[in-house]
């Protein structure tokens, strides 16, 4: 929305048709597609900037997703990847997410451990493998604030981990679990606030 307000021509992608529909309602002038990050439905060199805010890490193949991001970025354009910071610096990741993950099926035996994307050098390495040139990184503090518990639940329910947990354990169990974990973060005025730190890396397409 911010990019569009600044005059940018905006496009987006989500694997969920429901979330893509919400994005189209909020940004009727944007092109919003449904698909996978590893196979983007956009032409070569279509964008000046491609961003992935807490998204590339959910790709089945992060390097392939970054290669696709590079493909649709013009030469000299930028690819920006933002992820959660270290677990101890993110209240959502340390206090809420573990309870949701416990409701998921056991990981497939032999599955690779998640990459430590919050650690300096990890994202840069993935970008380099995708033929991108990382040139800047930073860590940002940002609180997620929701108007009330119901709004917080709607936001969490749309996120990929909760969607998978609902499929496995049922909506009522997941909702009760999330709301119980959110309760300590409810403020006197009824709003819910989670303090978090994020890591962001920018790369250029040569």
C-alpha positions in Angstrom: 0.0 0.0 0.0 2.8 2.4 0.9 4.5 1.8 -2.5 1.3 2.5 -4.4 0.7 5.7 -2.4 4.1 6.9 -3.5 3.2 6.3 -7.1 4.6 2.8 -7.7 2.9 0.2 -9.9 2.4 -2.7 -7.5 2.0 -6.4 -8.1 1.9 -9.2 -5.5 1.7 -13.0 -5.1 0.3 -15.3 -2.5 -0.2 -19.1 -2.4 -3.6 -18.6 -0.7 -6.5 -17.6 -3.0 -8.3 -16.2 0.1 -5.4 -13.9 1.1 -4.9 -12.9 -2.6 -8.6 -11.9 -2.6 -8.1 -9.7 0.5 -5.1 -8.0 -1.1 -7.1 -7.3 -4.3 -9.8 -5.7 -2.2 -7.3 -3.5 -0.4 -5.3 -2.6 -3.5 -7.8 -2.7 -6.5 -5.2 -1.1 -8.8 -2.5 -3.8 -8.1 -2.0 -7.0 -10.0 -2.2 -9.8 -7.4 -1.7 -13.4 -8.5 -2.0 -16.8 -6.9 1.0 -19.0 -7.2 4.4 -20.2 -5.9 7.5 -18.2 -5.3 9.6 -20.8 -7.1 7.7 -20.1 -10.4 6.5 -16.5 -10.6 3.8 -15.6 -13.1 5.6 -12.4 -14.2 7.8 -11.7 -17.2 11.6 -11.2 -17.1 12.8 -7.8 -15.8 9.3 -6.6 -14.9 10.1 -4.9 -11.6 12.5 -2.3 -10.2 12.2 -3.8 -6.7 11.1 -7.2 -5.5 10.4 -7.7 -1.8 9.7 -10.7 0.4 8.6 -9.7 3.8 8.6 -12.9 5.9 7.9 -14.9 2.8 11.0 -16.3 1.1 11.7 -18.6 4.1 8.5 -20.4 3.5 9.5 -21.5 0.0 10.2 -25.1 -0.6 13.5 -24.0 -2.2 14.7 -20.6 -1.0 17.5 -20.3 -3.6 15.1 -21.1 -6.4 12.6 -18.5 -5.0 15.4 -15.9 -5.0 16.4 -16.9 -8.5 12.8 -16.2 -9.6 12.9 -12.9 -7.8 16.1 -12.1 -9.7 14.6 -13.1 -13.0 11.6 -10.7 -12.7 13.9 -7.8 -11.5 15.4 -5.5 -14.1 19.2 -5.3 -14.3 20.3 -2.9 -11.6 17.1 -3.5 -9.6 16.9 -4.6 -6.0 15.7 -7.8 -4.2 14.9 -7.3 -0.5 14.4 -10.2 1.9 13.1 -9.6 5.5 12.8 -12.4 8.1 12.2 -12.7 11.8 15.2 -12.0 14.0 16.6 -14.3 16.6 14.0 -16.2 18.6 14.9 -14.5 21.9 14.4 -11.1 20.3 10.9 -11.8 18.9 7.9 -12.3 21.2 5.8 -13.8 18.5 8.5 -16.4 17.6 9.4 -17.2 21.2 5.9 -17.0 22.9 3.3 -17.8 20.3 4.8 -19.8 17.4 6.1 -22.8 19.4 2.6 -23.6 20.7 1.2 -23.5 17.1 4.0 -25.7 15.9 3.3 -28.3 18.6 -0.1 -28.8 16.9 1.4 -29.7 13.5 2.3 -33.3 12.5 5.8 -34.6 13.3 8.4 -33.5 10.7 9.3 -36.0 8.0 12.2 -38.1 9.1 15.4 -36.8 7.6 14.0 -33.4 6.8 16.6 -30.7 6.7 16.8 -28.3 9.7 15.7 -24.8 9.1 18.4 -22.3 8.0 19.4 -19.8 10.7 18.3 -16.9 8.6 18.5 -14.4 11.5 22.3 -14.9 11.7 24.5 -12.6 9.6 25.7 -14.2 6.4 23.0 -16.8 6.0 20.6 -14.8 3.8 23.6 -13.3 2.0 24.8 -16.8 1.2 21.4 -17.8 -0.2 21.3 -14.6 -2.3 24.8 -15.2 -3.7 23.8 -18.7 -4.7 20.9 -17.2 -6.6 23.3 -14.9 -8.5 22.3 -11.8 -6.6 24.8 -9.3 -5.1 24.0 -8.5 -1.4 25.1 -5.0 -0.5 23.3 -3.9 2.7 21.7 -5.4 5.8 20.1 -4.2 9.0 18.1 -5.2 12.0 14.8 -3.5 12.7 12.7 -3.3 15.8 8.9 -3.3 15.2 5.9 -4.1 17.4 2.9 -5.9 16.0 -0.1 -4.2 17.5 -3.7 -5.5 17.1 -6.9 -3.6 18.1 -8.2 -6.5 20.2 -7.8 -10.2 20.7 -10.3 -11.0 17.9 -8.3 -8.9 15.5 -5.1 -10.6 16.6 -6.6 -14.1 16.1 -7.8 -13.1 12.6 -4.3 -12.1 11.7 -2.7 -15.2 13.1 -5.3 -17.5 11.5 -4.3 -16.2 8.1 -0.6 -17.0 8.6 0.8 -20.2 7.1 1.7 -22.0 10.4 -1.8 -21.5 11.8 -3.5 -22.5 8.5 -1.6 -25.8 8.6 -2.3 -26.3 12.3 -6.0 -25.8 11.7 -6.0 -28.4 9.0 -4.4 -30.9 11.4 -5.9 -30.1 14.8 -9.1 -28.1 14.1 -9.8 -24.4 14.3 -11.1 -24.3 17.9 -8.0 -25.9 19.3 -5.7 -23.7 17.4 -7.7 -20.5 18.3 -7.8 -21.4 22.0 -4.1 -22.1 22.0 -3.2 -18.8 20.3 -5.5 -16.7 22.5 -4.1 -18.3 25.6 -0.5 -17.4 24.5 -1.6 -13.9 23.5 -3.3 -13.1 26.9 -0.1 -11.9 28.6 0.5 -9.4 25.8 -3.0 -7.8 26.1 -2.7 -4.2 27.3 -5.0 -2.3 29.6 -6.8 -0.7 26.7 -7.6 -4.1 25.1 -5.0 -3.9 22.4 -2.4 -6.6 21.9 1.3 -5.8 21.3 4.2 -8.1 20.5 7.7 -6.7 20.3 9.9 -8.1 17.6 13.2 -7.7 15.8 13.6 -8.4 12.1 16.6 -8.9 9.8 16.6 -7.4 6.3 19.1 -7.9 3.5 19.1 -6.0 0.2 20.8 -7.3 -3.0 21.2 -6.0 -6.5 20.7 -7.8 -9.7 23.6 -7.3 -12.0 
